[in-house]
């Protein structure tokens, strides 16, 4: 089963918005080590992009898409965490307050806790 996430992330260090090199999706299980997947950074062409341009962030690509296989994942709940890579440093790690649940029947997205 393939899982896909699409969204946006904005990294800020002090007062500067960073043009991230990559956005990393981290799935933190209830027990065991985390799983990480690098995303494809993309420009956004939707109402969110218009708001970013209005705030002076139009030159930075903030959109991302990631696809990964859930076949190797153990059953259980995983917290969905995002991190931005800038100059080989993982910055702006944020727990999205959303979870992913893998069961014998497949993958289920669980809303904000």
C-alpha positions in Angstrom: 0.0 0.0 0.0 1.4 3.4 -1.0 0.8 6.4 1.3 0.9 10.0 0.0 1.1 13.3 1.9 0.9 16.7 0.3 1.2 19.9 2.3 3.4 22.9 3.0 6.0 23.9 5.6 7.8 27.2 6.3 11.0 27.2 8.2 12.1 30.4 10.0 15.3 31.0 11.9 15.2 34.1 14.1 13.7 36.7 11.6 14.7 35.0 8.4 12.6 32.6 6.3 14.8 29.8 5.0 14.8 28.3 1.6 14.8 24.8 2.8 16.8 22.2 0.9 14.3 19.5 1.8 11.3 18.7 4.0 11.4 15.5 5.9 8.4 13.6 7.0 9.0 11.7 10.2 6.7 9.0 11.5 7.3 8.4 15.2 5.8 5.1 16.5 4.5 4.6 20.0 7.5 2.3 20.5 10.7 1.7 18.5 12.7 4.0 16.2 11.2 6.7 13.9 10.8 6.3 10.1 11.8 9.2 7.9 11.0 9.9 4.2 12.4 12.8 2.2 9.8 14.7 0.3 9.8 16.4 -3.1 9.8 20.2 -2.6 7.5 22.1 -5.0 6.0 25.5 -5.6 2.4 25.9 -4.6 -0.2 27.4 -6.9 -3.3 27.8 -4.7 -4.7 30.2 -2.2 -1.9 29.4 0.3 0.6 30.6 -2.3 -1.2 33.9 -2.6 -1.0 34.4 1.2 2.7 33.5 1.2 3.4 36.0 -1.6 1.4 38.7 0.3 3.7 38.0 3.3 6.9 38.3 1.2 7.5 34.6 1.0 6.8 34.1 -2.6 10.4 33.2 -3.6 10.7 30.2 -1.3 9.2 26.8 -2.3 7.1 25.6 0.7 5.0 22.8 -0.8 5.9 19.2 -0.6 4.7 15.8 -1.6 5.9 12.5 -0.3 5.0 8.9 -1.2 6.2 5.8 0.7 5.3 2.2 1.1 3.6 1.1 4.3 4.5 -2.5 3.7 7.5 -2.5 6.1 5.7 -0.6 8.8 4.6 -2.4 12.0 1.0 -2.2 13.1 0.3 0.7 15.5 0.0 4.4 15.7 2.6 6.9 14.4 2.8 10.6 15.1 3.3 12.7 12.0 6.2 15.1 12.4 7.7 17.5 9.8 11.3 18.9 9.7 13.0 21.2 7.3 16.6 20.6 6.1 18.7 23.6 5.6 22.5 23.3 4.9 22.4 19.7 6.2 20.7 20.7 9.5 17.3 19.5 10.5 15.5 22.6 11.6 11.9 23.5 12.5 10.8 20.1 13.7 7.1 20.2 14.3 4.6 17.6 15.6 1.6 18.1 13.4 -0.8 16.7 16.0 -2.0 14.2 13.4 -1.4 10.4 13.5 -1.3 7.6 11.1 -2.5 4.2 12.2 -1.5 1.0 10.5 -3.7 -2.1 11.1 -4.0 -5.4 9.3 -6.7 -3.7 7.2 -4.5 -0.9 6.0 -3.6 2.7 6.8 -5.9 5.2 8.5 -5.3 8.9 9.0 -6.3 10.2 12.4 -7.1 13.9 12.8 -5.7 16.4 15.3 -5.5 15.0 18.8 
